[in-house]
Amino acid sequence: MKVEIDSFSGYKIYPSKGKLFVRGDSKIFRFATSKNESLFHQRKNPRKIAWTQVYRRMHKKGLTEETVKKRSRKTVKHQRGIVGADLAAIAAKRNQTSQARLALRQAAIAKAKTEKKEKESKKEKTKAPRTTTTAPKISKQQMKGGKGGR
């Protein structure tokens, strides 16, 4: 047995009951009673009419007590270490004063500059003078025995 649903009220329409209305754009509407049909043709909004299923659903009426509200879990914040820094190191950095942080930064910059200077001075000491050859330049094509530059 196929049970239809009323287009206006949302009630069930059993076989051989109700009316069928086909609009000009070929959309089908089914009505259980002439009351529903009349209200539909008056362009009444079923959401504003208290006895319709749409209204009841919207205003949470007649819900059975079987449905228990879902319990939402509270999010818990966890502090975790990051790769290369454990939790204790992160906490220590967070509790540092801005002056201490600034001093550490300046010390690190100074250290990096001195290391760079030492590296450059070592480079200059080990640098050997380049020897240049006066042989004529030969292209790859000529090396392979091709016909280039003759």
Secondary structure, DSSP 8 states (H G I E B T S, - for coil): ---EE-TTT--EE-TT-SEEEE-TTS-EEEESSHHHHHHHHTT--GGGSTTSHHHHHHTT-S--TTS--------------BTTB-HHHHHHHHHS-HHHHHHHHHHHHHHHHHHHHHHHHHHHHH--------S----HHHHTT-S---
